[in-house]
């Protein structure tokens, strides 16, 4: 895995694939606790900029794992 795409409010962001479990835990905690939180992601291609998205119980968010080159998608 190279990176994980994060689709949030119609915009595309990304995180490093090795941060997938951390990202999922942070989202799950914000939703299950009812306490919204800011989640750090990257915005842009090439030289990405750090961005933070606000995640809470009613947030719609999708995570898409991009395979590394030579790796097949599931």
N, C-alpha and C positions, 0 to 999 in steps of 0.2 A: 504494500500500500504506500502510496506517495502522499496523498492528502485527503482530507474529508471536506466536501463542499457543504456549506451550511446555507440553506435557503430560509431567509427570515424577512417577512413583510415584502415579499416579491424581489428582494435583493439577494445577490449571491456573495457569500463570504467563504472563508476557508480556515482550517486549522491543520497543523501537522498531524499525520496519521497516528503518530505515537501518542498524541494527546486525546485520542478518541474516547477512551474510558473516563478520563478526567472530565471531558466535555459532557458526556452522557450523564455522569454522576451529578454534575452541577445542575444540569437541566432537570433531572429527576427530582433532586432535592428542592429546587425552586417550585416545581409543580406540586409535589406531595406535601410540602410544609405550608404552602399557601403564602410564603414570604418571597416575593419577587427578588431577583438579584441581577446584577450585571455580569455577563459572560464575555470573556475576551476572545475575539476572533481576528482574522486578517481581512483586509479589504484591498482589492486590486491585484494585478498581475505583475510579474517581474520583481519590482521592489514594493512588496505589500506594506500597507500602513496598518497599525494596530487600531482596531475598532472594538467597541463594546456594545452588545445588544442586551436589551432589557427582557428578561425571561420570567414569566409568572404562570399561574394556573391556567390562564386562557390563551397563552401564546401558541401560535401555530408555527412550527419549525420542522424542517426536514434535514436529515443528514444523509449525504450520498458519499459512499466510499469510492474513491477513484483508484483503480488498480495501477500498480507500477508498470512501466513498459515491460512487455513480455509476460505479464501476469494476466490471466483471463478474468473478466468480471463474472460474478455469480449469476 
